[in-house]
Amino acid sequence: MQSRSDPQAGSWVHTVHLEPPSVEDNTADVDRLLRALVRESDLPGLSCDLELMSRIPHILRDNAFSVRCTLFSDGRCTVLTAVGPGSPDQPSLGLAIDLGTTRYVLQIVDLVSGLLLGKRDRPNPQSRFGPDILTRIHHAAQENGLWELQNTLIQDINQALEDLCREKGVSTQAIHNIALAGI
């Protein structure tokens, strides 16, 4: 297994080359992958969600047991967030969102190199419900108010993300981790 970036950064990528199951080692695919990740790194409390677990056997076989794993750690536990082709041609990206009262910023980061690929600064669409946090909190308490605030922001972020990804020539499907900060 090869480390592709600094695991201290929160999110990082490892390339893993596994031996296929055999009579001598018929360990389940998910266990085989997690065991390899733990063996190579001191990963606290490594886990993987059920939906990803269900796809790992197919991903391993489709890629001749050579895959890139995207991981996230908060220092207490580590989560396997994505598994994909072991090719460096397939990007593994992170999305950072800084949400402010009047504006928000999206940044797409290459999790392998750590390079910033693109940035988008936009007005916070929730401002149509009020210019400040207190007004928006009051709106959230109204019937469907919270849903309106959330949905308005999510739709705007999704559109901005699609536009930014298209502009940079990357797929939204390559985004494996998201960090959100702000209000």
Buried (B, 14 or more C-beta within 10 A) or exposed (E): BEEBBEBEEBBBBBBBEBEEBEEEEEEEBBEBBBBBBEEEBEBEEBEBEEEBBEEBBEBBEEBEBEBBBBBBBEEEEBBBBBBBBBEEEBBBBBBBBBBEBEEBBBBBBBBBEBEEBBEBEBEBBBBEBBEEEEEBEEBBEEEEBBEBBEEBBEEBBEEBBEBBBEEEEBEBEBBBBBBEEEE
